[in-house]
Each structure stands twice: as C-alpha cells, then as structure tokens.
C-alpha cells in the first residue's frame, strides 16, 4: 500500500476528532532544528476544510486497527473498513515535508488501539522520538494518550509532545457502559489526573532549573461527543466546568455526533448531526473560560438545554433584565463582559478609552462593540440609541434577527454539491 | 502657516522627512504623495529630498513620545489605507501637540483610521502565516502571495525563525517585491517579474498528498462553505496548493528547471543573496 492510500485511510479515520489547534505552544526556533511554535497566543490555521473547520495539524491515526468495539466509532473492531498503519519513517517524512511547505503547524497523532494500549503508545513514542531526535523537528505535536496505557509510557509521550489529550467522548458513565463497553471512566480519568500532576511538577521544576525538560507545555484537552447519548446540555456544561476547575484542562472540544453506523442504542443514520447544539455549547464554553460565567448561571434544572434561537449570553441577559442597562462609563470589567455584543477585546478598549474622556454611543462601534445586540443592554453617558423602544417580546425577536444571518442555513441540495467535488 | 502638498520618494525615511520639513517650514500639509503619483493641484507643492538624519530625528522623537505610536506609524506605512501618508502625518502631529494620552482611545478620529488599517494589516499577516504555501525547488523553498497590504516585513521574523536552516524566498505579487532568506540573513528587494518554476516529481507528489489530505479531512455531513469562506476569504485561494487545478499536481521537467534546478527566472542561484541595493521602502530606519 503506498503512502497516498495510507494517508487517505488514516485521515478519513481521524477526521471526527475536533481538536486541531496549535495554541499554547512555546517552542522558539533552535539552531539545527526545523520549526517554531511561538507565532502567537491564538495559534495558526493553515487552511479551512470544506466543513469550515480549521486545519492546523496533520491529523492522522498511527493505525486504524483497533481491538475495541465502541459502538459510535468508525474504527471499531466489527466495522468492515480498510485498515492501514504508518511506519514511523513514513509519518516523520510526511510531517517534515508538509511542514517545510508550510501546509501544517505540526502533527496531531492519535491511534486505534492496536494489540494493547501499551503497545500502541510505544509505537507512537517511537514515531515521535524519530521525528524529534532524528528529523530534528521543533514544531507542534499533539499526541493522544490511550486510556489504559502504563503511566511510564504516558510520561515519555508527554516529554515529546506539546499537548496531550485523552478523549472522554461520552459525557456520562451510563453512556460509556452502553456504547463503549471496553472503556471505563476510571481508565479515562487516571491518565488525565497523571498528565495534570506531571505538568504541574514540570512547571515547578522549570521555575527552579531553566533547562528542566518540559512535560506537555501546552497542557491537555479532551473531547465530548454531543448527540450520541441522551445527556442534556446542563450535564455536559457541568462536566466541562469540572474539567476546567479540577483538571486544569486547556480546552474541552465538542463533536456533534455524525451517525456512522446503524445501532439500536444510537441515533438513526439519517439523523443530521446536531451542529447548532454544538455551536451553542462552544459559545457557552467561551463564556466559562473568558467571561467569568459559571455553568449554573447559564442553565438549571428547569432549563437543562440551551435555547436554539439565541446564544447563551443573550439568553442569560434576557433572564436578567434587571441587571441592565449597564452604563459603559461606570461599569467594571466584569459587568461590561456581561453585555451581549461586548467581548473581551471591546471591554478592554472601553476601559482604556474612557480614561481619556466620557464615551458616547457613536464611539462604541469603533471600540468593537456590536451595537445590533448591545444597544438593548447599555447606556453611554446616560443615553440609549435614538428611538429605541422595546418590550421583552420584541427584544427577543430583535436578538434572533440579529444572529440569523450568522448561522448556517442548511438546504438539502448542498450534500449533492459536495459529492461532485 | 500655509497649506501645502509634499512629494517624496516613496520610502519610509522620505515620509518622515516630509514630517520634519513641515515643521521646519512651518507648513500644514493637505496631502503627501509619492513623486510618481503627483498631479499638480491648486495647492503649492514642494518636493522633499530624503535625508536619513532628519528621518532618524523624527522617528526617535515619536518613539520617545510613545513606542506604540512609533509601531503604528511604522506598520501604518505598510498598509493599503488610501492616503495613508496624510493619516499618519496627522497622527504624528497630534502626538507632538497633545502627547500620547489620546492613544488610549481607539475611537479617536485621528487614531481610528490608522489603528483600523494596522489591524487589517496584522490580521492579513496572521492569516498568511498559515496560508502561505512553499514549493521545494531543488532545495530552495519558494512561495508567492497576493496580499492587500505589504506584509513581508511583518512576516519576515516568523518565517526566518521557522526555516532557520533553510533557504527560502517569498514573492509578493501585488507589490512586486520579495523576501529572501539564506544563511541567517534576510532581505526584502523589489522584483519586477517572477515566474515560479514547475514542480519536479518529488514536489508534485507532496502537493498531491496535501490535496488528498485536505479533501479527506472534511466531514461531508458538516459541509459549510459559508463558514469556510468567512474564515478563509477566496482572495487567498489563488496561491494555495489545495485549490489549484490538475496541472499543478503533475511534474513537468521544463528545460529551465533542468538546467538550473531551484532557480526560477529572476531568482539568483541557491545559497547566494542578491546584491545589496537600496533598502526596500517598507523597512524601518
């Protein structure tokens, strides 16, 4: 089998993993090595695929052979699909040559469980070592820790990679039992705990010794599948918050479940992936990480799912109209962040700008405030927009209309268009 | 004070000299234009000679007032903002008159157009860090871009660090200049015409591998062209491997490529840098 065919099979098998970022890396250029990963805080997208997702890393599996039989997965043992495996040399050669041509920022290496978690992890370590030491690659590497692998192997993996991740996939233990009988919650959480502890230790060592080796310097992330099980948004968001609080995760990714198999326990093949729900979860995820929101503020037992019509921040604002309007010349940073249409950048710009003099409504768009949403929730020097009259009902309609053009409208014909490409 | 139109040679130093001379001559400028774009108007005009000493004095003064303002002026000069010189001139005037306090207010009428143009420049440069595609031309990496702003000085540091031990060049089709890097030295030089050499077999193979990877990684149930276009506007697609037609992926051994591997027309042989000439107008003093 030639490399082109292997690449096709192993990319196709890896594409359902949502994570593809190079953020948080801090490898400065080194003499004799190729690459650096210190472009900026935000990471660097090298292209966007036809589904609009960022492609930063060469995202492939080491092999798609797997001893597990997770019901939701394309690579499960019982699935009739072509199997392939990269040799470490092929993988290193692809990575270096893609990197030299600026196609990618680095490698995202995951794998099916071939023979055993330990054996698979050893294979991955061998490939990454070859890439780092023989090919002298100094770019970004994201490696997947296989649940159940020995702690010593996870440790070795962490010193070669910038970021490690362990995918939780199913947000509840019941779902795990039903759909992934070979995995246990414990097997997933153990490496996560280990990675967190080792990362912390490495940071402390670095503070003492400048050349101490770095263990997964870009931290760890995970992925949750949305829509394969009956878990509601509240459950997923609480889990997310727990992961950020207790495991210090850098990111939690959500992956709308794409039905790949007919199974009694799973949504039918013709069910569309819940993309809007995934979008709302990402919006809420940002609110948790950058806006100081807590999960219980956004959802509660009475409203366990997000409103599909408006985004979570607008939803919160509509339920807390007594908090508004916020006066932009007086409010603190945390209150500014609560205004729909004001983000981290524009809130900071407001703080800086109002030191030079009072702000008026006409200043706000130039500071990055999206007035279409924000106009209902703020005053500037005591004034609201001219002729702005609204009731809670018309306010909701206004907010829905403001977001509608930004959401994808999925007409049926588009699938056939894609097939022609 | 009288109102004037100044003409300069198009270099950054030349622009700083316009600022210097406007103060020396006690004149307020209504327009600053490059010598070749000058159209006689009702306003009196003056051709400003470039004096590195004067330029340095103006630049050091701006840095002393506010290092960030100096960065804005330096980067603002690279943007595609229409009449950027007069906008930058007004920014410098306000800075010298009022001090750096107003720089905190991004909605300031003098600062806003410059800050927005610089944001556009930086955004474009950030996207291009990812969207630039290089081809291996017999050991030398070569790439082409079509940016709206003059991003090469911004991209220089990034790509030089990334390809520390490589030799590469990056050609800017819009502004007809190129960034060259070899043996730890980088320079930006004007380059009137440039044709990329066709790929050899090895290069064609990796292009095809990348195209295949790109086509495979998309999930067809999630097809969302609007989202892709928002994140990656079509004007970048022209120079990206994954959007080229079939001929781009077939190896062709043209006579030129065989006789002089890796050296497309107008590019010196690998390992040598072009002879030092006048510094590119984009580079800071």
Contacts between the chains, C-beta under 8 A, distances in Angstrom:
chain1	res1	chain2	res2	distance
A	3	B	209	6.9
A	4	B	208	6.9
A	4	B	209	6.0
A	4	B	212	6.1
A	7	B	209	5.9
A	7	B	212	6.1
A	7	B	213	6.0
A	7	B	216	7.7
A	8	B	212	5.8
A	8	B	216	5.5
A	11	B	212	7.8
A	11	B	213	5.4
A	11	B	216	4.3
A	11	B	217	5.7
A	12	B	216	5.2
A	15	B	216	6.9
A	15	B	217	5.1
A	15	B	218	7.4
A	15	B	219	5.8
A	16	B	219	7.0
A	28	B	161	7.1
A	29	B	161	3.8
A	29	B	162	6.9
A	29	B	164	4.9
A	30	B	164	7.6
A	31	B	164	6.6
A	31	B	165	7.6
A	32	B	165	6.6
A	33	B	164	7.4
A	33	B	165	7.7
A	34	B	162	7.8
A	34	B	163	7.1
A	34	B	164	7.4
A	34	B	165	6.6
A	34	B	166	7.4
A	35	B	162	5.9
A	36	B	161	4.7
A	36	B	162	5.3
A	36	B	164	8.0
A	38	B	161	7.7
A	39	B	129	5.8
A	39	B	158	6.1
A	40	B	126	6.8
A	42	B	126	7.7
A	44	B	126	7.6
A	44	B	129	5.4
A	44	B	130	4.7
A	45	B	127	7.8
A	45	B	130	4.9
A	45	B	231	7.0
A	45	B	232	7.8
A	46	B	130	4.2
A	46	B	131	7.1
A	47	B	130	7.1
A	47	B	131	7.0
A	47	B	214	6.4
A	47	B	232	6.7
A	47	B	240	6.7
A	47	B	242	6.2
A	48	B	227	7.6
A	48	B	228	4.6
A	48	B	231	4.6
A	48	B	232	4.5
A	49	B	214	6.6
A	49	B	217	5.0
A	49	B	218	3.9
A	49	B	228	7.1
A	50	B	218	4.0
A	50	B	220	7.8
A	50	B	223	5.8
A	50	B	224	7.7
A	50	B	225	6.7
A	50	B	228	6.2
A	51	B	218	4.8
A	51	B	219	5.1
A	51	B	220	7.6
A	51	B	222	3.8
A	51	B	223	5.7
A	51	B	224	5.3
A	51	B	227	7.5
A	51	B	228	7.5
A	52	B	222	7.6
A	52	B	224	4.0
A	52	B	225	7.5
A	52	B	226	7.4
A	52	B	227	2.7
A	52	B	228	4.5
A	52	B	230	7.6
A	52	B	231	6.5
A	53	B	218	7.7
A	53	B	219	7.9
A	53	B	222	7.6
A	54	B	231	6.9
A	55	B	214	7.1
A	55	B	217	6.0
A	56	B	130	7.6
A	58	B	213	7.1
A	59	B	217	6.6
A	94	B	209	6.9
A	97	B	136	7.8
A	97	B	206	5.1
A	98	B	206	7.2
A	98	B	209	7.7
A	98	B	210	6.4
A	98	B	213	8.0
A	100	B	134	6.8
A	100	B	136	6.7
A	100	B	141	6.4
A	100	B	163	7.4
A	100	B	166	7.0
A	101	B	133	6.3
A	101	B	134	4.7
A	101	B	135	6.8
A	101	B	136	6.8
A	101	B	141	7.3
A	101	B	206	6.5
A	101	B	210	7.3
A	101	B	241	7.6
A	102	B	130	7.7
A	102	B	132	5.1
A	102	B	133	6.0
A	102	B	134	5.1
A	102	B	143	7.1
A	102	B	162	7.9
A	103	B	133	7.0
A	103	B	210	5.0
A	103	B	241	7.1
A	105	B	130	7.5
A	256	B	222	7.5
A	258	B	219	6.1
A	258	B	221	4.8
A	258	B	222	7.2
A	272	B	221	7.2
A	273	B	221	5.5
A	273	B	222	6.3
A	275	B	222	6.5
A	349	B	106	5.2
A	352	B	104	4.4
A	352	B	105	7.2
A	352	B	106	7.4
A	353	B	104	6.2
A	353	B	105	4.1
A	353	B	106	6.0
A	353	B	107	6.0
A	355	B	104	5.6
A	355	B	105	8.0
A	356	B	101	6.1
A	356	B	102	5.9
A	356	B	104	5.2
A	356	B	105	4.2
A	356	B	108	7.6
A	357	B	105	7.2
A	359	B	107	7.7
A	363	B	105	7.8
A	363	B	107	3.9
A	364	B	107	7.7
A	366	B	106	6.3
A	366	B	107	3.7
A	366	B	112	5.3
A	367	B	106	5.6
A	367	B	107	5.5
A	368	B	106	7.9
A	408	B	224	5.2
A	408	B	226	5.9
A	408	B	227	6.4
A	414	B	223	5.6
A	414	B	225	7.7
A	415	B	220	7.0
A	415	B	221	8.0
A	415	B	223	6.7
A	417	B	223	7.7
A	418	B	220	5.0
A	418	B	223	4.6
A	419	B	220	7.4
A	421	B	215	7.5
